[in-house]
Amino acid sequence: MKTNVLSTTPQMIRSRIGKICVSITGSTVAEMIERAAQATKETTFLEFRLDYLDKPLAALPKLKQFLAEQTAVTAIATCRRAPNGGKFEGNLAAELEILSKAAASGFHLADLELESAEALKKADFQHLRETGIALIVSYHDFKQTKDLDAIFKRMEPFEPDFVKIVPTAKSLTDNVTLMRFLERMNDHSNIVGVCMGDAGIISRVLGVRAGSAFTFAAATPGEETAPGQIAARTLIETYRIDQVDAATKVYGVAGNPIRSSLSPLMMNAAFRRETVNAVYLGLQADKLSDLLTLVNEIPIQGLSVTMPHKQEIMAHLEKTDPLSAKIGACNTVLRAQDGKLYGFNTDVAGIISPLERRMPLRGAKVLVLGAGGAARAAVFGLRDKGAEVHILNRTPETAAKLAKQAGAKVIKKEAVAKTAFDVIVNATPIGMAGNKAAQMLEAKDLNTKLVFDLVYNPIETPLIAMARAKGIPVVAGVEMFVQQGARQFEIWTGKPAPEEEMLRVVLHALKQKAEEPEAPAEKPKAKAKTAK
Ligand code: NAP
């Protein structure tokens, strides 16, 4: 019963598919078909997760009709059994029957778990092969990334058309293990490798860079079929997966937590606009040592560094610029031509340049709220420009220490209303989405020509609204966010940054976030714990 012979030779399939296969789920066949039709706007390579259906066999006639109409679609039939991490409660014989009938229904590939392949009788396996459907033998490890070569060896006897190996990353370094495996297998063009889990998100891009034949994506955010899966549109538009190859330079933002960072969106947009063959990833770095292994092994060409690693990373850099050294924090790492890592602080430029565009800073009287990392960049940067800086902080001792280090002054809350400032800079998280803390200043305290709130989500913070209501000009935190990123782009590429494009994508994302129901604030992951 060779129904698909013409379209299912591996060469033929490879010529039909791109780098993304979208996994289609649904609790009814109608839902599945609707989602599949929707997904074809992103890619025509689809995996139908038949195990999500109550009665997969009964769904095949409708799917057959869909595939007959959608001739551009290349379809994988997957009916993963529960013991292998799927939802199908039937036995191996039932799985085999579904996959065989899928072949007769126009599916081009069948996904068979290695455990199922090993458990099948030779004759039954042969029967599946004789249907003409191309075979993916797949292996999932929901706990770890280990023994990939040994797993591959177990798969080889089945002579699959594609091999799919999906371990779970518990650290960033596990992605390196997968990449090295894919690189070792360079002479095989039929291997698909990806790591599951939050720590493995980057493998969805790096796997393809290391030679994975394709990668899996969710149809939309919320329809993931594996932990860490990225939506197809994000892989295509943000990460430009179709253009990722061995020559693509890798950059990233490292921190904990990192999932909701807008930096990947902004920096990938900049790379796209300036046609730089580079990709920028979110690196969930619970431990600095894990991050440094990844940075050196890939190797990563540049890093944006956020909390909590801005100070600690300095000890691992060849050299930093004088301002980073004074502040004691660095937010930008460059791998220079000599292969060594150098540190910079573009937070300072992110704060200073929006102000300098509006007024001369020499002699300007500035109030900085807060004495943490962002405040340190503001205070040292402003002092460097000759401004007179006053610091107000919840913990007065920290303010006093910073004032002493930077040649600034501390100020008491009561004195603020009586003092005329040129600028007030908020460098605390107050006003940030999800932060319900009371404002440090009231309207009567805003005796200033300009208010700069470094908080960028939401765009319009309560402080900004308060200043506007008094007719005081404002600078939104998004300007700092774009400026610090623009300087990083320039340090890494030597090209002027496409600031307008960067601002456009960030504003668009922030507006979308404002329309979503309020998400709980992202908390750092505990050091000992790793990705699920
Ligand atoms: P940080 O190092 O944790 O410092 C936070 C500062 O805010 C500390 O001085 C802290 O006072 C003060 N603070 C925190 N909660 C407070 C509260 N409820 N009431 C009064 N003071 C409070 O954080 P950071 O890295 O400096 O970042 C601060 C904010 O700047 C971030 O939340 C972010 O919104 C913004 N930021 C923006 C950008 C950008 O690109 N636009 C970049 C970096 C940061 P204590 O000393 O008393 O703890």
Boltz pocket constraint, residues with backbone or C-beta under 6 A from the ligand:
constraints:
  - pocket:
      binder: B
      contacts: [[A, 307], [A, 347], [A, 350], [A, 369], [A, 370], [A, 371], [A, 372], [A, 373], [A, 374], [A, 375], [A, 393], [A, 394], [A, 395], [A, 398], [A, 426], [A, 427], [A, 428], [A, 429], [A, 430], [A, 432], [A, 437], [A, 438], [A, 440], [A, 453], [A, 454], [A, 455], [A, 456], [A, 477], [A, 478], [A, 480], [A, 481], [A, 482], [A, 484]]
      max_distance: 6.0
